[in-house]
């Protein structure tokens, strides 16, 4: 039977021994440390082995990085770079073929823009007949959210798309990765490709608090979003500039943004769908006291900022943009507080990461065109569908979009796959990233098991495996 303790006793225990597990008086730090190898102890640590340093050198006004040997952090069969929607789907799909999988993510959580970016809308899921055409591992993730209180809303209510809670989604992804038995490294940024003498990719270089280290792999899936690894390896790509926003959540609100008959923004009751057409996470272009759209958490809305067009690969530009966005969000809050139902509103959260849409698009074995998208062309190497979005119908995605035109041992997944810009504007969306990620992960695992190049995997076998994992191929 759980022991009931007073608030005073709880606070005294926290002060002297750290946070505790309710009902057991077990310090949470002990519970967590017991799952780490080896058991960690507080306080000074014995000195580690001597490390040779290779600092950059200033020579004649130029900064030169000396040649050096890198520590090999890990060896794996399938390396997935990027733990966003595409990367998590890729890693989970590959692991189910019983190959060694390593997932590396630059932030301290999984989910990418769906969690850290606070892009909480899960669309496009449906075709023009309101049939769900994106399933597979992405559907499994949503089913797990279904059973969590305040995890997801508006499920299976086509054409209305679901909205998730970012923290619940982070938890679900952490659970799925831990259950899978894959290796995962967080707070670890992919910065370079590792090539062999033939010019094939054999892994990637990462920067973290442990320094600059290498992970060797038989096959790499670049799910970095920006194509960082295939670009470093020399693959051709098209550079894109697109809108960059900063999403936020407002608390203490009982109203939502709605669109009036002229499609202008207005405000209506949060739970009354008859007060106007709900904005449903429509990107905000000009802040005029927006209160956003409902999330699963009571009294919490999210505001999807479109932002100006910028270069997501230019650190100076995105730094200034983020500072300006935060100013804009606060000014919007002050205006929103003048509206009934939002008088006590506050900013509950600003996204830890910027909403970068597109930066690099792979030059692939196949470039999916806007004409093919609009015509609904069928492909023999189909690996999944996108739902209908904006003025585009649902359309098939071919395997060739994931394969570089020339580079070997690497596949792309997510918003950097090979497509014309109008198509990429749909392929970048979260559920579609699940689709390309799941396919890339399975193809990488097949490449390992069948001992062939990723571009040479058996497409019928890949399609059979995708179908077994619940994917929809038409």
N, C-alpha and C positions, 0 to 999 in steps of 0.2 A: 504493500500500500504506500502510495506517495506521501511523503512527509510534508506538511504545510508549515511554511516558515513565515515569520513576520517580515515586513518591509525593512525594518531596522536590522534584523539578523541578516537578511539578504545583502544589504548595502555593506554591512561589516565584513561579510564573507568576500564580496567582490573586492573590497579595498585591501583585504589581506591575502586573498588567494586567487584572485582573478574571477572571470565569469564562470558560472556554474550551470550544469545541466539540470533544469527544473525537475524536482522530485527525487533527485538522486544525490545531490550535493557533490557530484563529480565535477571538478574543474573542467571547463570546456577545453582549455589548453591541453590538459592531459588526454582528453578524448581524441582531440585532433592529432596530437603528437604520437599517439599509439598507432595511428594509421600511416605514419611516415617512417622511412627507413634511412638511417638508424634513428633510434629514439634521441630527440634533441634535448639538450640541457641549457638552461639559461646561464649567462655569465661569460667570462673570458674563455676563449677557445685556444687549444694548442696551435702553434704556428704550422701552416701548411708547407708543402715543398716549395723550394725556391723557384721562382718564375722569371724567365728571361723576358725583358721588356723590349719592345720595338717601337718607341715613340716616333711620331712623324718629325721630320727634320726640316728646318727652314734653311734653304740653300739659294743664295742669290735672288731672294725675293719670292722663291717658289717653295711650296710645301710638298715634301717628298715622303711617301710612305715606303719604308724599306721592305724588301722581300722577306717573308718570314714563313715558318711552318705553323699551321693552325692545329690546335687541339681538335681531335675528332670526338665530338660529344656523343655521337650515337651512330649506329648502322641499322638500316631498315630496308624492307623490301619496297614499301610504298610510302613516300613522303608527301604529305599534304601541307602546303604552305598557305596559311590563312584559315582561321576558324570561324568565318562568317557563315551565312546560310549555305553557300556552295561548298565550303571547306568541311563543315561538320557533316553534311550529307555525303560528301565524297569519302571521308574517313570511315564513317559508319558503314557505308555500302561495301567498301573494300575489305573491312575487317570481317564482314560476314562470309567472305570467301576463305577465311582462315589464313590470311597472309599477315605478315608483320606490318603494322601500320604505325606511322608516327605523325601526329598532328601538331603543328607549330602555329601559335597565334601571337601577334604583337601586343595585344592588350591583355589585361588580367582576367578576362571573361570570354565566353564564347557567344556567338550569335551575330557579331558584326553590327551592321546598321539596323538589324531587327531588334537588337537589345541595346547596345551602347549608342547607336544612332537614334534610338527612340522612334524609329519608323515602324509603328505598331500595326499598320494596316497590312493584312495578308491578302494581297490581290496582285494579279488576276488569277483567280482559281477556276472560273467558270467559262463555258462557251456561250454562244448566243442563245442557246436553248436552256441556259441555267443549269447545265450538267457540269459537275466538277471534273475537270480534265487534268488537274495536277494532284497526284496522290503520292504513292510510294512512301519514302522515308519522311517527307514533309507532312504527310497525313498522320503518320505515327506520332510525330512531334505534337501535332494539334490534339490528337487523342489523349496524349499525356496531359496536356493543358486542360482538357475537358474535365478531368477529375480533380483539378486543383481549384479551391475556392478563389475567385477573382483572377483565374488564370487566363480566360478567353471569353469573349462574348460574340454574339451574332454568328454562331456556328450553324452551318447547313441551312442558311436562310437566303439562298441565292435570289436575286443578284446582289443582296447586301453581303459584303465581305466581312470576315472575322477581324477582330481587333484583339491583340494580345497584351498581357502585362509583361514588361521587360524583365522584371526581377524573377517572375515565375518562369519565364522562358530561359533565362540564364540557368536557373536551377535544373530544369528539364534537360538541357543540353549537357550540363555537368554530369548529371546522373547517367545519361546515355553513353557518354564517353567513358566514365568510370566503369560502367557495367561491361563495356565492350572488351576491355583488356588491352586496348591500344596504349601506346606511349604518347603523352601529351606534354608540351612545353608551352607555358604562357609567358607573357612579358618578354617576348623573344622575337626580334625583328629580322625578317629575311632581307639580306642586303646584297647578295651576289649569288651567282651560279657556279657550280663546280663542273668542269668539263674534262673529258678524257682526251686522249691523243687523236681520236677520230672526230672530235667535235660534238659528241653526244653528252647530254646532261647526266651527271652522276651524283647529284645532290645539291645542297645549297649551303651558303655561309650565313650565319646569324650573329647578331649583336644582342647582348643582354648584360645584366649585371655580372655575369660570369665572364664577360669579355667577348672576344671574337672567336667563334667556334664553328666547326663544320659538322654537318650530318650527311652521311653517304647513303645513297638509295639506288635501287634498281630502276625505279620509275618515280618521277616527280609530278604531282598535280599542282599547278599554279592557280590557287584560289585566293590570291592576294588582293584581288579586286582591281589592282592597277597593273597587273601583268609584270610585276617587279622581277620575277625570276626569268621568265622567257625573254624579257627585254635585256636583262643582264647577260643572258646566254647568246644574244645576237639575233634573236628572231625578229623578223620584220613586223612592224605594227603601224597603225594609224593613230596619231595623237588627237585627242578630243578635248575641247573645252566645253564645259556644261555648267548648269546652275549648281551652286554650292550653298546649302543652308545650314541652319543649326536648330534642331527640333527641341522643344521643351514641353514640360508638363506643368499645368496649373492646378493648384489645390484649392479647396473650399469654394467650389463653383457648383451651382445648380442649374446652369443654363449651358447652351451649346451654340456654336455658329450654325446658321441655316442660310439657305439661298432663297431669296424671294423670287417672284415671277420674272424679274429682269436679271436673274443670276448674280445679284449683288449680295454682299454679305450682310446678314442681320443676326439677331440673337433671339433664341427661343428656349422654352423649357427643356432641360436636359433629357427628360424621359418622355417627352411628348413629340412623337414623330409627325403629328398632324399640324404642327405649328409652322411648318415650312419644309423644304427639301433639306435634309441634314447635309452639312458640308462634307461629312465622312472623311475627314483627314485631307481635304483638298489643300494643296500647298498655298500658303499665304504669300502674296507678292508685296503688299503694302500694309503695314501694321496700323490699324485704326481701332485698337481696343478689342482685338480678337480674343475669344475665350476658348476656341478649339472644339474638339470632338470628344465624346465620351470614351473612357477606357474601362477595363473591367473593375478597377478600384473605385468605390463610391466617392463622389465628389472630386475626382481627379480627371481632368481633360488633357488632351495632348494637342499641341499646335505644330503643324507641319509647315516649316518655313521653306519656301522655294529658293530664295537667295539669288544674287546676281550671277551671271556667267563668270567663271574664273578658271584658273589653271590649277588643278588639284595636285600638280607635280611641282609647284613653285612654293617653297616653304615661306618665303617672305610674303607672298600674296595671300596664302591661306591664313597666315598668322594675323595679318591686319584684318582680314575678313572676319575672323572669329571674334576679335575684339569689338569690331563694329556690330556684329550680330548680337553680342551680349548687351551692348548699349540699347540696341533696338528692342530686344526682348523686355528690358526693364521699362522703357518708355511705353511699350504696348501694355504692360501690366498696369501702369498708372492710369491709362485710358480705360482699361477693362474694368477697373474698380468703380468707375462711374456708372456702370450698368447694373440694373436690378438683377440680383442673383449672383453677382460677382463682387460685391462691395468688400468682402473680406478675403478676396483671392490672394494667393501668394504663389511664387514660383517654387514648385515642389522639386524640380530638377531641370537642369539643362543637360543636353546630351554630352557624354564624355568625348564623343568623336563627331567631327563635322560630317554633314550629309553630302559627301562627294558622290556625284552620280557616275560620270564616265571620265576616264583619262586616257587609257590605251586600249585599242581594239586589235587583237591578234590578226596577222595576215595568215589565214588558215588554209588548209587543204580545200575547204569550201567556205565561201563568204555568202551568208544568207542575205538576200536582197530584199528591199522594200517591195518590189514587184512580186516576188515569190510569196512574201508574207501576205500581201493583200489578196493574191489569187488563191491562197490556200494550197500551194503546191505540195504534193505528197512525195516523200523521199524514201528510197529503199533502205537507207541507213538511219531511219528515224529513231531517236532515242527518247523522245518525249514531246510534250505539247506546251504551248503557252495558252493561257486563257485569253478571252477578248479584252482589249484594253484601248481606251480612247476611241479612235476611228478604225482600229485594226481588228479583224476577226481573230478567232483562235487559229493557231498555225503550228505546223510541225517543225521540229528542230532536228537537223541531221547531225550525225556523228562527226562529219568532216569539219564542223564549226569548232570543235574542241582540239583539233589536230593542227600543229604548226605546218606551214607549207613545206618546210625543209628540216627543221630541227628535230632531233630524235630524243626519245626517252622522257618526254614531257608532254603533258596535256594541260589545256586551259579549262577553267570552270568559272561560272559566275559572270560578272559584268564585263569581263575582258575578252570574251570569246569572239570568234570571227563573224562579223556582221556589218552591214551598212548602218550608219548612224541612226536612221529612223527605226530600224529593227532592234538595235542595241538599247534603245530607249525603253523597250519592253523587256528584253532579255535581262536587264539589270535589276528587275523587280524581284522581291524576295522569293516568292514561290517558284519563279522560273529559275532562279539560282539553285534552288533545291533540285530541280530537274537536271540541269547540266552538271551539277556537282555529283549527284548519284550516278549518272552515266559515266563521268570521268573516273570516279572511284572504282566502279566495277571494271571499266576498261583497263585501268592500271593494274588491278588485281589479276585480271585475265592475262595480261601481258606477262606478269610474273609467273603464273601457273603454267601457261602454255609456252613459255620461253620464246616470246616473239616481241617485235617492236610494238609499241602502243598503236601505231597506225595500221598494223597488220592483224589486229585481233579479229576473231571471227564475229562479224556483225550479227549473224543469226544467233550465235551463242550469247552475245551481249544482250540482244533483245529478249531472249528467253529468260536470262537472269533478271533483267529489269522487270519483266512481267511477274516473275516469282516474288520479287520484292515489292509488288503492288503498284508499279508504275503504269501509267496509261499511255499506250502507243497508238490508239485509234482502232 
